[in-house]
């Protein structure tokens, strides 16, 4: 995947790797010439590459699913103004809490980049939302990394798009260790031998995916124990 910024991981499912921290965006064709893009990329040329691929495949990007309110996963909505934005119900309130800090971080980290204004979501949900067309997608609340985190599952294709809920090293940016550990334990319990798309890095499959989930859980357990001993 490192040789190309895009890879088709299943029929009608493409993963794009951003030049920013290898953030992953996933385009899913859902039937009827429509598609959902999970975590649109920050940079206009990357968003345009996704749009061109969608057009070649006869897909209109109808929905954007934002896995959580951090700029690298959310700023890209500006490149798809015609799409409906889908988030957890806590997304907008949480974004307003962290907006100034988040914008300052990306402006400082990426000289010359001007973080755009986000728009309020069109569709919000509490625990679970199903999108059923020619494909079934299940969006589920997954708190821990942030309070508004969500995952997107394609159950028939056995694909889980996890956002920053799953990373090579867990990162508690704006959430809680216990919530993230509980979320990861639930994912591990339900995860079979399919494909796991983390927020950044490489798509993993089967045993490697389960190992990644287990490594995340063990890391958080050790962190909890060390914090407990320190106090």
C-alpha positions as CSV (number, residue, x, y, z in Angstrom):
1,X,0.0,0.0,0.0
2,X,2.9,2.4,0.5
3,X,3.6,2.3,-3.2
4,X,0.3,3.9,-3.9
5,X,-2.0,6.2,-1.9
6,X,-5.0,4.2,-2.8
7,X,-5.9,0.5,-2.5
8,X,-9.1,-1.4,-3.2
9,X,-9.5,-3.7,-0.2
10,X,-12.7,-5.3,-1.3
11,X,-15.1,-4.8,-4.3
12,X,-16.2,-1.2,-4.2
13,X,-14.2,-0.3,-1.0
14,X,-11.1,1.9,-1.4
15,X,-8.7,3.1,1.2
16,X,-6.7,6.2,0.7
17,X,-3.5,7.1,2.6
18,X,-2.9,10.8,3.3
19,X,0.5,12.4,3.4
20,X,-0.5,13.7,6.8
21,X,0.5,11.0,9.4
22,X,-0.7,8.3,7.0
23,X,-4.3,9.1,7.9
24,X,-6.7,6.7,6.2
25,X,-9.9,7.7,4.3
26,X,-12.3,5.0,3.1
27,X,-14.7,5.2,0.2
28,X,-17.5,2.7,0.1
29,X,-19.8,2.2,-2.9
30,X,-23.3,1.5,-1.4
31,X,-25.3,1.0,-4.5
32,X,-27.5,3.2,-6.8
33,X,-24.4,5.2,-7.8
34,X,-24.0,6.5,-4.3
35,X,-21.1,6.3,-1.9
36,X,-20.0,7.1,1.7
37,X,-16.6,8.5,2.4
38,X,-15.3,7.9,5.9
39,X,-12.9,10.6,7.2
40,X,-12.2,12.8,4.2
41,X,-8.6,14.0,3.8
42,X,-7.5,17.4,4.9
43,X,-5.7,18.4,1.7
44,X,-7.5,19.5,-1.4
45,X,-5.4,17.5,-3.9
46,X,-6.0,14.3,-2.0
47,X,-9.8,15.0,-1.8
48,X,-9.8,15.7,-5.5
49,X,-8.1,12.3,-6.2
50,X,-10.9,10.6,-4.3
51,X,-13.5,12.5,-6.2
52,X,-12.0,11.6,-9.5
53,X,-11.9,7.9,-8.6
54,X,-15.5,8.1,-7.5
55,X,-16.5,9.7,-10.8
56,X,-14.6,7.1,-12.8
57,X,-16.6,4.4,-10.9
58,X,-19.9,6.2,-11.4
59,X,-20.2,7.1,-7.7
60,X,-21.5,10.3,-6.2
61,X,-20.2,10.9,-2.7
62,X,-23.5,11.3,-0.9
63,X,-22.4,11.0,2.8
64,X,-19.4,11.8,4.9
65,X,-18.9,9.8,8.1
66,X,-16.6,11.5,10.5
67,X,-15.2,9.1,13.1
68,X,-14.4,11.8,15.6
69,X,-13.9,15.6,16.0
70,X,-10.2,16.0,15.3
71,X,-9.1,18.1,12.4
72,X,-7.2,15.5,10.5
73,X,-10.4,13.4,10.3
74,X,-12.9,16.3,10.0
75,X,-11.4,19.2,8.1
76,X,-11.8,17.4,4.8
77,X,-15.5,17.9,4.9
78,X,-14.9,21.3,3.3
79,X,-13.9,19.6,0.1
80,X,-17.3,17.9,-0.2
81,X,-19.9,20.6,0.5
82,X,-22.7,18.7,-1.3
83,X,-22.4,15.6,0.9
84,X,-24.4,15.0,4.1
85,X,-22.3,14.8,7.2
86,X,-22.9,11.9,9.6
87,X,-21.5,11.9,13.2
88,X,-22.1,10.9,16.7
89,X,-24.5,13.3,18.5
90,X,-21.7,14.5,20.7
91,X,-19.5,15.6,17.8
92,X,-20.6,19.2,17.4
93,X,-20.6,20.1,21.1
94,X,-17.2,18.4,21.6
95,X,-15.8,20.1,18.6
96,X,-16.8,23.5,20.0
97,X,-14.9,22.6,23.2
98,X,-11.7,21.8,21.4
99,X,-11.9,23.9,18.2
100,X,-9.5,26.7,19.2
101,X,-6.9,24.3,20.5
102,X,-7.3,22.0,17.5
103,X,-7.0,24.8,14.9
104,X,-4.0,26.2,16.6
105,X,-2.3,22.8,16.6
106,X,-2.7,22.2,12.9
107,X,-1.8,25.8,12.0
108,X,1.4,25.4,14.0
109,X,2.2,21.8,12.9
110,X,1.5,22.5,9.2
111,X,2.9,26.0,8.3
112,X,0.9,27.5,5.5
113,X,-2.2,25.3,6.3
114,X,-5.3,27.3,7.3
115,X,-7.8,25.0,9.1
116,X,-11.2,25.5,7.5
117,X,-14.5,26.0,9.4
118,X,-16.4,22.8,10.0
119,X,-20.2,22.6,9.4
120,X,-22.7,21.1,11.7
121,X,-23.6,17.5,10.9
122,X,-26.8,16.7,9.0
123,X,-27.3,13.4,10.7
124,X,-26.4,12.5,14.3
125,X,-27.0,9.4,16.3
126,X,-26.6,8.2,19.8
127,X,-25.6,4.5,20.0
128,X,-26.0,3.0,16.5
129,X,-27.1,3.9,13.0
130,X,-27.7,1.5,10.1
131,X,-27.5,2.6,6.5
132,X,-29.1,-0.2,4.4
133,X,-28.9,0.1,0.6
134,X,-27.2,-2.6,-1.6
135,X,-24.7,-2.7,1.3
136,X,-25.4,-2.7,5.0
137,X,-23.2,-0.3,7.0
138,X,-23.4,0.0,10.8
139,X,-22.2,3.1,12.6
140,X,-21.6,2.5,16.3
141,X,-20.6,4.8,19.1
142,X,-17.0,4.0,20.2
143,X,-15.9,6.4,22.9
144,X,-12.4,6.5,24.4
145,X,-10.0,8.2,22.1
146,X,-12.6,11.0,22.1
147,X,-16.1,11.0,23.6
148,X,-17.7,11.2,20.1
149,X,-15.8,8.4,18.5
150,X,-17.6,6.0,16.1
151,X,-16.7,3.0,14.0
152,X,-18.2,1.9,10.7
153,X,-18.7,-1.7,10.0
154,X,-19.5,-3.6,6.8
155,X,-20.6,-6.8,8.3
156,X,-21.1,-8.8,5.1
157,X,-17.6,-7.9,3.8
158,X,-16.2,-8.3,7.4
159,X,-14.6,-4.8,7.3
160,X,-14.3,-2.6,10.3
161,X,-13.3,1.1,9.9
162,X,-12.1,2.1,13.3
163,X,-10.8,5.6,13.1
164,X,-8.4,6.5,15.9
165,X,-10.1,4.0,18.2
166,X,-7.4,1.7,16.9
167,X,-3.9,2.8,16.4
168,X,-0.5,1.1,16.6
169,X,-0.1,2.8,20.0
170,X,-3.3,3.9,21.7
171,X,-3.6,7.7,22.0
172,X,-5.9,9.1,24.7
173,X,-6.2,12.6,23.3
174,X,-9.5,13.8,24.6
175,X,-11.1,10.7,26.1
176,X,-10.7,8.2,28.9
177,X,-8.5,5.2,29.3
178,X,-11.3,2.9,30.7
179,X,-13.7,3.9,28.0
180,X,-11.2,3.2,25.3
181,X,-10.3,-0.2,26.8
182,X,-13.9,-1.1,27.1
183,X,-14.6,-0.1,23.5
184,X,-11.6,-2.1,22.3
185,X,-12.6,-5.2,24.3
186,X,-16.0,-5.0,22.6
187,X,-14.4,-4.8,19.2
188,X,-12.1,-7.7,19.9
189,X,-15.1,-9.9,21.1
190,X,-17.1,-9.2,18.0
191,X,-14.2,-9.1,15.4
192,X,-13.7,-12.2,13.3
193,X,-11.1,-12.7,10.6
194,X,-11.9,-9.7,8.5
195,X,-10.1,-6.4,7.6
196,X,-9.4,-3.7,10.1
197,X,-8.9,-0.1,8.9
198,X,-7.3,1.9,11.7
199,X,-7.2,5.7,11.8
200,X,-3.6,5.8,10.6
201,X,-1.1,3.4,9.1
202,X,-1.8,0.0,7.5
203,X,-4.9,-2.0,6.9
204,X,-4.6,-5.3,8.8
205,X,-6.4,-8.6,8.5
206,X,-7.3,-11.7,10.5
207,X,-4.8,-12.6,13.2
208,X,-2.8,-9.5,12.6
209,X,-5.9,-7.4,13.2
210,X,-6.8,-9.3,16.4
211,X,-3.2,-9.0,17.6
212,X,-3.4,-5.3,17.1
213,X,-6.6,-5.0,19.2
214,X,-5.1,-7.2,21.9
215,X,-1.9,-5.1,21.9
216,X,-4.0,-2.0,22.3
217,X,-5.8,-3.5,25.3
218,X,-2.7,-4.7,27.0
219,X,-1.0,-1.3,26.5
220,X,-4.0,0.5,28.2
221,X,-4.0,-2.1,31.0
222,X,-0.3,-1.4,31.7
223,X,-0.9,2.3,31.5
224,X,-3.8,2.1,34.0
225,X,-1.7,0.0,36.4
226,X,1.2,2.4,36.2
227,X,-1.0,5.4,36.9
228,X,-2.6,3.6,39.8
229,X,0.7,2.8,41.3
230,X,2.0,6.3,40.8
231,X,-0.8,7.8,42.8
